[in-house]
């Protein structure tokens, strides 16, 4: 250890003494005891106060009488400024009465100068006492900090935490527990638990006996798990909680108390009935999604071959019109499958720049057929309407649901109006229409002259499964679907209604500065969609597989085909050479498309992928299949669309990360 290090560990002693000879005697007496120390010697009040204020003094030695100062005054200063600092009188003139008085006023000890042999042990004992007190002080401070940390942590939890001691006195409860039960921060003995708690069984039976309470059961040694308890607070609020707890045991197995956690499950219980209803609809939706998937395979074949035949026929051929009708029928059937997928929430979203007026006009004839003769249907469309960007199928669903809702509100007939308009929402407008943010919008308004709604009903109309119709007349999903679609499209929906005066639903969709892109039907295959690369097709439906192979071979590609993933891997083992693209279904027996593509890329790292499926990628990928980046082609597709999509994927650059194609949609966003 260096001299500097040794000096740093020496206790600093403040010595109040005016006699140089006595100073030296005291230094020698302490040195003879082997006490490492640093003496700071002063003889005046100002010097004494300055040294004391330095904060590094471990002990004070003081003469009793000095020419310019006195020991009692020094002791009073220490007691006021640093009451825990040891203070020892070292004097030759201090009588017995003064010595006793010094101890009464807070001195640690006193030593007569003629008996300096006592000084060393007295100083050592005083320093040791300081060390002990400091250790205890630090331990107490650490314990207090740990308690503050624990209290803050417990108060941050949403679960209620309650604990009692071995006698059953409730001594601790965090913020959530106080809120749930309605308790004040006071200890509660076990005989008062029931009157403070107001606890009930889920069936409403009051828990009067403390032996039935979860915390008391835990105190008696039981490990309580997931006990449902209804809490009725004194302010009238009721909460259903799930209680779990156990005894707190000491290191020797003795019971120190018990702790219990309360989880608020009120909302979960309220949703259970709705969940049971939704499970029925989910089963129907799953069936609809499966039917749509199989139907899309058929439509891919029907539409694909009919368009291939049309490409080979002259328009003067008497059979041309018949084949064209087959092609159009497949397109109409594809629209039906999209509706099935929309019902099962498995549709692929394709936002496009849209003219809302055109959607309303195209649907007008169908909407007329939904309305009875006693309802007058009127449209009022703005001539200068702006454009929106949304999925056209979803916008159609919004309009359809709102019209059906208006129809059902006019059992005795009336007037139904569909309007479109531009609107710029500012803060003034938002004062009466808080549901929408400021900005430019296109507004679709569907109003009726029906029965109207109360304020209470309006507050709940967008909740799933809420309906005012009698049992069997409605699912309660129509308006909640509207709300979800509009929000997903970046818009908002509001309603104004009065009993007996009808209702008006306003759908706000963000207005954009763009021109709708006309839908072009790809009857043929553009010349630039041709290629010479090698493509592996993997599809368990033989008809779809054969169609895809014929289309791609017709535009120049070398095509390999397999009925499932294992057959595809076997083909690659037997055939050396590069595979440029794998076109695969997603859902197949033995091996999924994503799993297959991942395994192929281990041997062919530059291989690109294109998924084709009648399901949506969003419905398939969450947790069901291994993630493997690739583009997506939704069934049914035309031969031209297939050739164009294959060319796009092949020409897209490979991203540096994991084979993601720049400019193509991965499985998370087709």
C-alpha positions in Angstrom: 0.0 0.0 0.0 1.3 3.5 -0.9 1.8 6.3 1.6 -1.2 8.0 0.0 -3.4 5.0 0.4 -2.4 4.5 4.0 -3.1 8.1 4.8 -6.6 7.9 3.2 -7.7 5.2 5.7 -6.5 7.0 8.9 -9.3 8.5 11.0 -9.2 12.3 11.2 -9.3 13.5 14.8 -10.0 17.1 15.6 -7.9 18.1 18.7 -8.9 21.3 20.6 -5.8 22.1 22.7 -3.8 25.3 23.3 -0.7 23.8 25.1 1.9 22.5 22.6 3.5 20.2 25.1 0.1 18.6 25.9 -0.6 18.2 22.2 2.6 16.2 21.8 1.9 14.1 24.8 -1.5 13.2 23.5 -0.1 12.4 20.0 2.5 10.1 21.6 -0.1 8.3 23.8 -2.2 7.6 20.8 0.8 6.4 18.8 1.8 4.1 21.6 -1.6 2.4 21.2 -0.9 1.8 17.5 -3.9 3.8 16.4 -3.4 5.2 12.8 -4.7 8.7 12.9 -4.4 12.2 11.5 -4.6 14.9 14.2 -6.0 18.3 13.2 -5.0 20.6 16.1 -6.8 23.9 16.8 -7.2 26.2 19.8 -9.8 28.8 18.7 -13.5 28.7 18.0 -13.3 29.8 14.4 -10.7 27.2 13.6 -12.7 24.5 15.4 -15.9 25.3 13.5 -14.1 25.4 10.2 -12.5 22.0 10.7 -15.8 20.5 12.0 -17.6 21.7 8.9 -15.1 19.9 6.6 -17.2 16.8 7.1 -14.3 14.3 7.4 -13.8 14.4 11.2 -14.1 11.0 12.9 -13.7 12.1 16.6 -13.2 15.2 18.7 -10.6 15.5 21.6 -11.0 18.6 23.6 -9.4 20.3 26.6 -11.8 21.6 29.2 -10.5 25.1 29.6 -8.8 27.3 27.0 -7.8 30.9 26.9 -10.1 31.8 24.0 -12.6 28.9 24.0 -14.0 26.2 26.4 -14.8 22.5 26.1 -18.5 22.8 26.9 -19.0 25.3 24.2 -17.2 23.0 21.7 -19.4 20.1 22.9 -22.6 22.2 22.4 -21.5 22.9 18.8 -20.9 19.2 18.1 -24.2 18.2 19.6 -26.0 20.7 17.4 -24.1 20.1 14.1 -23.1 16.4 14.4 -24.8 14.7 17.3 -23.4 11.3 16.4 -19.8 12.4 16.4 -17.8 11.0 19.4 -16.5 13.7 21.8 -13.8 12.9 24.5 -12.6 15.5 27.1 -8.8 15.3 27.8 -8.1 17.7 30.7 -6.0 18.2 33.7 -8.3 20.6 35.5 -11.7 18.9 35.0 -13.3 18.1 38.4 -15.7 15.2 39.1 -18.8 17.4 38.9 -17.7 18.8 35.5 -16.9 15.3 34.2 -20.4 14.1 35.1 -22.0 17.2 33.6 -20.0 16.6 30.4 -21.4 13.1 30.1 -24.9 14.4 30.7 -24.5 16.9 27.9 -23.5 14.2 25.4 -19.8 13.7 25.8 -18.6 10.2 24.9 -15.9 9.9 27.7 -13.4 12.0 29.7 -9.7 11.3 30.4 -7.4 13.1 32.8 -4.1 14.2 31.5 -2.2 12.5 34.3 -3.8 9.2 33.3 -3.2 9.3 29.5 -2.8 5.5 29.4 -6.7 5.5 29.3 -6.8 7.7 26.2 -5.8 5.1 23.6 -8.5 2.5 24.7 -11.1 5.3 25.0 -10.4 6.5 21.5 -10.3 3.0 20.1 -13.7 2.2 21.7 -15.2 5.4 20.5 -14.1 4.8 16.9 -15.4 1.2 17.0 -18.8 2.5 18.3 -18.9 5.0 15.4 -18.2 2.2 13.0 -21.0 0.0 14.5 -23.4 2.9 14.5 -22.5 3.7 10.9 -23.0 0.1 9.9 -26.4 0.0 11.6 -27.4 3.4 10.0 -26.4 2.1 6.5 -28.3 -1.1 7.1 -31.4 0.7 8.2 -31.1 3.1 5.2 -30.7 0.1 2.9 -33.7 -1.6 4.4 -35.8 1.5 4.0 -34.7 1.9 0.4 -35.5 -1.8 -0.3 -38.9 -1.2 1.2 -39.5 1.9 -0.9 -38.3 -0.1 -4.0 -40.7 -2.9 -3.1 -43.6 -0.6 -2.5 -43.0 1.2 -5.8 -42.8 -2.1 -7.7 -46.0 -3.4 -6.1 -47.9 -0.1 -6.8 -46.9 -0.3 -10.5 -48.7 -3.7 -10.9 -52.2 -3.9 -12.1 -52.7 -7.0 -10.0 -53.8 -6.4 -6.5 -51.3 -7.7 -3.9 -52.4 -8.2 -0.2 -50.4 -9.7 2.7 -51.0 -10.4 6.4 -48.7 -11.3 9.2 -48.7 -14.5 11.2 -51.5 -13.2 13.5 -53.7 -12.6 10.4 -53.4 -8.8 10.6 -53.7 -7.3 7.1 -50.6 -5.1 6.9 -49.8 -4.6 3.3 -51.9 -3.9 0.1 -50.7 -2.2 -3.0 -52.5 0.5 -5.1 -54.4 -2.0 -7.3 -55.6 -3.9 -4.2 -56.8 -0.7 -2.6 -58.7 0.3 -5.7 -60.3 -3.2 -6.2 -61.4 -3.7 -2.6 -61.8 -0.1 -1.5 -59.5 -0.3 1.5 -57.7 2.5 3.3 -54.0 2.2 4.2 -54.7 0.9 7.8 -54.0 -2.5 9.3 -57.0 -4.7 9.5 -57.3 -7.6 12.0 -58.7 -10.9 10.7 -62.0 -10.6 12.6 -62.7 -7.4 10.7 -61.8 -8.8 7.2 -65.4 -9.7 6.2 -66.9 -6.4 7.1 -64.2 -4.5 5.2 -64.1 -6.8 2.2 -67.7 -7.3 1.0 -66.7 -10.5 -0.8 -69.2 -12.8 -2.6 -69.1 -16.1 -4.5 -69.5 -15.7 -8.3 -73.1 -16.8 -7.8 -73.8 -13.8 -5.5 -73.6 -15.6 -2.1 -71.9 -13.4 0.5 -68.7 -14.6 2.1 -69.2 -13.8 5.8 -66.8 -16.2 7.5 -63.1 -15.3 7.4 -62.3 -19.0 7.0 -63.9 -18.8 3.5 -61.7 -15.9 2.4 -58.8 -16.7 0.0 -56.2 -14.8 2.1 -57.2 -16.6 5.3 -57.1 -20.0 3.6 -53.6 -19.1 2.5 -52.6 -18.2 6.0 -53.9 -21.6 7.2 -51.3 -23.2 4.9 -53.4 -23.7 1.7 -52.0 -22.9 -1.7 -55.0 -21.1 -3.2 -55.1 -21.0 -7.0 -57.5 -19.2 -9.3 -60.5 -18.7 -7.0 -63.2 -16.5 -8.5 -64.5 -13.9 -6.1 -66.9 -11.0 -6.6 -66.0 -7.8 -4.8 -68.6 -5.2 -4.1 -67.1 -1.9 -3.0 -68.8 0.5 -0.6 -69.2 2.9 -3.5 -71.4 0.4 -5.4 -68.8 -0.8 -7.9 -68.5 -4.5 -8.4 -65.4 -6.3 -9.8 -64.9 -10.0 -10.5 -61.3 -11.1 -9.5 -59.3 -14.2 -9.7 -57.5 -14.8 -6.4 -54.3 -16.9 -6.0 -52.0 -17.0 -2.9 -50.0 -19.0 -0.5 -48.5 -18.9 3.0 -45.2 -17.1 3.6 -42.7 -19.4 5.3 -39.5 -18.6 7.2 -36.2 -20.4 6.7 -37.2 -22.9 9.4 -40.6 -23.6 7.9 -42.5 -21.3 10.4 -45.5 -19.3 9.1 -44.6 -15.7 8.8 -47.9 -14.7 7.1 -49.7 -15.0 3.8 -49.9 -13.2 0.5 -52.5 -13.2 -2.2 -52.7 -11.7 -5.7 -56.0 -10.4 -7.2 -56.4 -10.3 -11.0 -59.3 -8.3 -12.3 -61.2 -10.4 -14.8 -64.4 -8.3 -15.0 -64.0 -7.5 -18.6 -63.0 -11.1 -19.5 -66.2 -12.4 -17.9 -68.3 -9.8 -19.8 -66.7 -11.0 -23.0 -67.2 -14.7 -22.4 -70.8 -14.6 -23.6 -69.8 -12.7 -26.7 -67.0 -15.2 -27.3 -69.5 -18.0 -27.3 -71.4 -16.3 -30.0 -68.3 -15.5 -32.0 -67.2 -19.1 -31.9 -70.3 -20.1 -33.7 -69.6 -17.5 -36.4 -65.9 -18.4 -36.5 -66.9 -22.0 -37.3 -69.1 -20.8 -40.2 -66.3 -18.4 -41.3 -63.7 -21.2 -41.3 -66.0 -23.3 -43.4 -66.6 -20.4 -45.8 -62.9 -19.8 -46.1 -62.2 -23.4 -46.8 -64.9 -23.5 -49.5 -63.6 -20.3 -51.0 -60.0 -21.8 -51.2 -61.2 -24.9 -53.0 -63.5 -22.9 -55.2 -60.6 -20.6 -56.2 -58.6 -23.6 -57.5 -61.5 -24.5 -59.7 -61.9 -20.9 -60.9 -58.2 -20.7 -61.7 -58.6 -23.6 -64.0 -61.9 -22.5 -65.6 -60.9 -18.9 -66.1 -57.4 -19.8 -67.2 -58.4 -22.3 -69.9 -61.2 -20.2 -71.1 -58.9 -17.2 -71.6 -56.3 -19.4 -73.4 -59.0 -20.7 -75.7 -60.2 -17.1 -76.4 -56.6 -16.1 -77.4 -56.7 -18.9 -80.0 -60.1 -18.0 -81.4 -61.2 -15.3 -83.8 -64.0 -13.0 -82.6 -66.0 -14.1 -85.7 -66.0 -17.7 -84.4 -69.6 -18.5 -83.4 -68.3 -20.2 -80.3 -66.3 -17.1 -79.2 -69.3 -15.5 -77.3 -70.0 -18.7 -75.5 -66.4 -19.1 -74.3 -66.3 -15.4 -73.4 -69.4 -15.9 -71.2 -67.7 -18.8 -69.4 -64.7 -16.5 -68.7 -67.0 -13.7 -67.4 -68.9 -16.2 -65.3 -65.6 -17.3 -63.7 -64.8 -13.6 -62.9 -68.2 -13.2 -61.3 -67.7 -16.4 -59.3 -64.3 -15.0 -58.2 -66.1 -12.0 -56.8 -68.4 -14.3 -54.8 -65.3 -16.1 -53.3 -64.0 -12.7 -52.3 -67.2 -12.1 -50.4 -66.8 -15.5 -48.7 -63.3 -14.6 -47.7 -64.4 -11.2 -46.5 -67.0 -12.9 -44.2 -64.3 -15.2 -42.8 -61.8 -12.3 -42.6 -59.3 -14.0 -44.8 -59.4 -11.6 -47.8 -56.2 -10.2 -49.2 -56.5 -6.4 -49.0 -55.6 -4.5 -52.2 -55.9 -0.7 -51.6 -56.4 1.2 -54.8 -57.1 4.8 -55.8 -60.9 4.8 -56.1 -63.7 7.0 -57.3 -66.4 6.6 -54.6 -69.1 7.8 -57.0 -68.4 5.0 -59.4 -68.6 2.4 -56.6 -72.0 3.8 -55.5 -73.2 3.9 -59.1 -72.1 0.3 -59.9 -73.8 -1.0 -56.7 -77.0 1.0 -57.2 -78.9 -1.7 -59.1 -78.0 -4.3 -56.5 -78.9 -2.0 -53.6 -82.3 -1.4 -55.2 -83.0 -5.2 -55.1 -82.3 -5.2 -51.3 -85.0 -2.7 -50.6 -88.8 -3.3 -50.4 -91.1 -1.3 -52.5 -92.2 1.0 -49.6 -88.6 2.4 -49.3 -87.6 5.2 -51.7 -83.9 5.0 -52.7 -82.2 8.3 -53.6 -78.6 9.0 -54.5 -76.9 12.5 -54.4 -73.4 12.3 -55.7 -70.9 15.2 -55.8 -69.7 16.1 -59.3 -66.3 17.2 -58.1 -65.7 14.4 -55.7 -62.1 13.7 -54.7 -60.4 10.3 -54.7 -59.8 7.8 -51.9 -57.3 4.9 -51.5 -58.9 1.8 -50.1 -59.8 -1.8 -50.9 -62.8 -1.6 -53.3 -64.3 -4.8 -51.9 -64.2 -3.4 -48.4 -65.7 0.0 -49.5 -68.6 -2.0 -51.1 -69.1 -3.9 -47.9 -69.3 -0.7 -45.9 -72.0 0.7 -48.2 -73.9 -2.6 -48.3 -73.9 -2.9 -44.5 -75.1 0.7 -44.0 -77.9 0.4 -46.5 -79.1 -2.9 -44.9 -78.9 -1.2 -41.5 -81.0 1.7 -42.8 -83.5 -0.7 -44.4 -84.0 -2.5 -41.1 -84.7 0.8 -39.3 -87.7 1.5 -41.6 -90.0 -1.4 -41.1 -93.0 0.8 -42.2 -91.1 2.2 -45.2 -89.5 5.6 -45.7 -86.7 7.3 -47.6 -83.1 6.1 -47.8 -80.5 8.6 -49.2 -76.9 7.9 -50.2 -74.7 11.0 -50.6 -71.1 11.8 -51.4 -69.2 15.0 -50.8 -65.8 16.6 -50.2 -65.2 18.1 -46.8 -62.2 19.8 -45.2 -62.4 19.1 -41.4 -61.1 21.9 -39.2 -61.2 22.5 -35.5 -64.5 24.3 -35.7 -66.1 21.3 -37.4 -64.5 18.9 -34.9 -66.4 20.7 -32.0 -69.5 18.9 -33.2 -67.9 15.9 -34.9 -65.2 14.8 -32.5 -64.9 11.4 -34.1 -62.8 12.7 -37.1 -59.4 14.3 -37.1 -58.6 17.5 -39.0 -57.8 17.1 -42.7 -59.4 16.6 -46.2 -61.9 13.8 -46.6 -64.4 12.3 -49.0 -67.6 11.7 -47.0 -70.2 8.9 -47.7 -73.5 9.6 -45.9 -76.2 7.0 -45.6 -79.4 8.5 -44.0 -82.8 7.1 -43.4 -86.2 8.3 -42.1 -86.6 5.4 -39.7 -87.2 5.0 -36.0 -83.9 6.6 -34.9 -81.8 5.7 -31.8 -81.4 6.9 -28.3 -78.1 8.3 -27.0 -77.5 5.1 -25.1 -77.9 3.0 -28.2 -75.7 5.3 -30.3 -72.9 4.9 -27.7 -72.8 1.1 -28.3 -73.8 0.6 -32.0 -70.2 -0.1 -33.1 -69.6 -2.7 -30.4 -69.3 -6.3 -31.7 -72.4 -8.3 -31.2 -74.5 -5.4 -30.0 -77.9 -5.4 -31.7 -81.3 -4.0 -30.9 -82.9 -6.6 -33.1 -84.7 -9.6 -31.6 -82.9 -12.9 -31.2 -82.2 -14.5 -34.6 -82.7 -11.3 -36.6 -79.2 -10.0 -36.5 -75.6 -10.9 -35.5 -74.6 -7.4 -34.2 -71.5 -7.5 -36.6 -72.7 -5.2 -39.4 -71.8 -1.8 -37.9 -68.8 -3.1 -36.0 -67.5 -4.4 -39.4 -68.1 -0.9 -40.9 -66.2 0.6 -38.0 -63.2 -1.8 -38.4 -63.0 -1.3 -42.2 -63.1 2.5 -42.0 -60.5 2.7 -39.3 -58.3 0.3 -41.2 -58.6 2.6 -44.2 -57.4 5.6 -42.1 -60.9 7.1 -41.8 -63.6 7.6 -39.2 -67.3 7.0 -38.9 -69.9 9.0 -37.0 -73.6 8.9 -36.5 -76.4 11.4 -35.7 -79.8 10.1 -34.7 -82.9 11.1 -32.8 -85.8 8.9 -31.7 -88.5 9.2 -34.4 -86.4 11.3 -36.7 -84.2 8.7 -38.4 -80.4 8.3 -38.5 -77.5 9.5 -40.6 -74.2 7.6 -40.8 -71.2 9.5 -42.1 -68.1 7.7 -43.3 -65.0 9.9 -43.6 -62.2 8.5 -45.9 -59.0 10.5 -46.4 -59.1 12.4 -49.7 -56.0 12.1 -51.9 -54.7 13.9 -55.0 -54.5 11.1 -57.5 -56.3 9.6 -60.4 -58.0 6.1 -60.3 -56.1 3.5 -62.3 -58.5 1.9 -64.8 -58.8 -1.9 -64.3 -57.5 -3.7 -67.3 -58.4 -7.2 -68.1 -55.4 -9.2 -69.2 -56.8 -11.5 -71.9 -53.4 -12.1 -73.5 -49.8 -12.3 -72.4 -47.6 -9.2 -73.1 -44.5 -9.9 -75.1 -42.2 -8.6 -72.3 -43.7 -11.2 -69.9 -41.7 -14.0 -71.7 -38.5 -15.6 -70.3 -36.1 -18.5 -70.5 -35.4 -19.2 -66.9 -36.0 -22.5 -65.1 -39.1 -22.6 -62.9 -40.2 -25.2 -60.4 -44.0 -25.5 -59.9 -45.3 -27.2 -56.7 -49.1 -27.5 -56.5 -51.1 -30.4 -55.1 -54.1 -29.7 -57.3 -53.2 -31.4 -60.6 -55.5 -29.2 -62.8 -54.0 -26.0 -61.4 -50.5 -27.4 -61.7 -51.0 -28.4 -65.4 -52.5 -25.0 -66.2 -49.6 -23.1 -64.7 -47.1 -25.3 -66.4 -48.7 -24.8 -69.8 -48.9 -21.1 -69.4 -45.3 -20.7 -68.4 -44.0 -23.1 -71.1 -45.9 -21.2 -73.7 -44.0 -18.0 -72.9 -40.6 -19.7 -73.1 -39.7 -21.0 -69.5 -38.3 -24.4 -68.7 -40.8 -25.8 -66.2 -40.4 -28.6 -63.6 -43.6 -29.6 -61.7 -44.2 -31.5 -58.5 -47.4 -32.5 -56.6 -45.9 -31.7 -53.1 -42.8 -30.6 -51.3 -41.1 -33.9 -51.0 -41.5 -34.7 -54.7 -40.1 -31.2 -55.5 -37.0 -31.9 -53.3 -36.5 -35.3 -55.0 -36.6 -33.7 -58.4 -34.0 -31.2 -57.4 -31.7 -33.9 -56.2 -31.9 -35.7 -59.6 -31.6 -32.6 -61.7 -28.4 -30.5 -61.3 -28.4 -26.9 -62.3 -29.9 -23.6 -61.2 -33.5 -23.1 -60.2 -34.4 -19.4 -60.8 -37.9 -19.4 -59.3 -40.2 -21.7 -57.2 -43.9 -21.1 -57.8 -45.7 -23.0 -54.9 -49.0 -23.3 -53.2 -48.9 -22.4 -49.5 -51.1 -25.1 -48.0 -50.1 -28.6 -49.2 -49.9 -32.1 -47.7 -46.6 -33.3 -46.2 -44.9 -30.0 -46.4 -46.1 -26.3 -46.6 -44.9 -24.0 -49.4 -42.9 -21.7 -47.0 -41.1 -24.7 -45.5 -40.3 -26.0 -48.9 -39.0 -22.7 -50.1 -36.8 -22.4 -47.0 -35.2 -25.8 -47.6 -34.7 -25.2 -51.3 -32.8 -21.9 -50.5 -30.3 -23.8 -48.4 -29.0 -25.5 -51.6 -30.1 -22.7 -54.0 -29.5 -19.4 -52.1 -30.3 -17.2 -55.1 -33.7 -18.9 -55.7 -36.7 -16.6 -55.7 -40.2 -17.5 -54.6 -43.8 -16.9 -55.6 -46.7 -18.1 -53.4 -50.1 -18.8 -55.0 -53.0 -19.4 -52.8 -56.7 -19.1 -52.4 -56.2 -18.1 -48.8 -54.8 -14.7 -47.7 -51.2 -14.5 -46.5 -52.3 -12.7 -43.4 -54.7 -15.5 -42.5 -52.1 -18.1 -43.0 -48.7 -16.9 -41.7 -49.2 -16.0 -38.0 -47.7 -19.0 -36.2 -48.9 -21.6 -38.8 -46.0 -21.9 -41.2 -42.2 -21.1 -41.1 -41.6 -17.6 -42.3 -40.0 -17.5 -45.7 -40.0 -14.2 -47.7 -41.7 -14.4 -51.1 -44.1 -12.6 -53.3 -47.8 -13.6 -53.4 -50.3 -14.3 -56.2 -53.9 -14.6 -55.2 -56.1 -17.3 -56.8 -57.9 -17.2 -59.1 -55.6 -15.6 -61.6 -55.5 -15.2 -65.4 -52.7 -16.6 -67.6 -51.6 -13.1 -68.4 -51.5 -12.1 -64.7 -49.5 -15.2 -63.9 -46.9 -14.5 -66.6 -46.6 -10.9 -65.6 -46.2 -11.7 -61.9 -43.5 -14.3 -62.7 -41.6 -11.8 -64.8 -41.8 -9.1 -62.1 -40.5 -11.5 -59.4 -37.6 -12.7 -61.6 -36.5 -9.2 -62.6 -36.8 -7.8 -59.1 -33.4 -7.3 -57.4 -32.5 -9.5 -54.4 -32.4 -7.7 -51.1 -29.2 -8.2 -49.0 -31.0 -9.7 -46.0 -32.8 -12.9 -46.6 -33.8 -13.0 -50.1 -36.6 -10.5 -49.9 -37.5 -9.0 -53.3 -37.3 -5.3 -53.7 -40.6 -4.1 -55.1 -42.5 -7.3 -54.4 -44.7 -8.1 -51.5 -43.6 -10.6 -48.9 -46.0 -12.9 -47.2 -46.9 -10.3 -44.7 -48.4 -7.9 -47.3 -49.4 -9.3 -50.6 
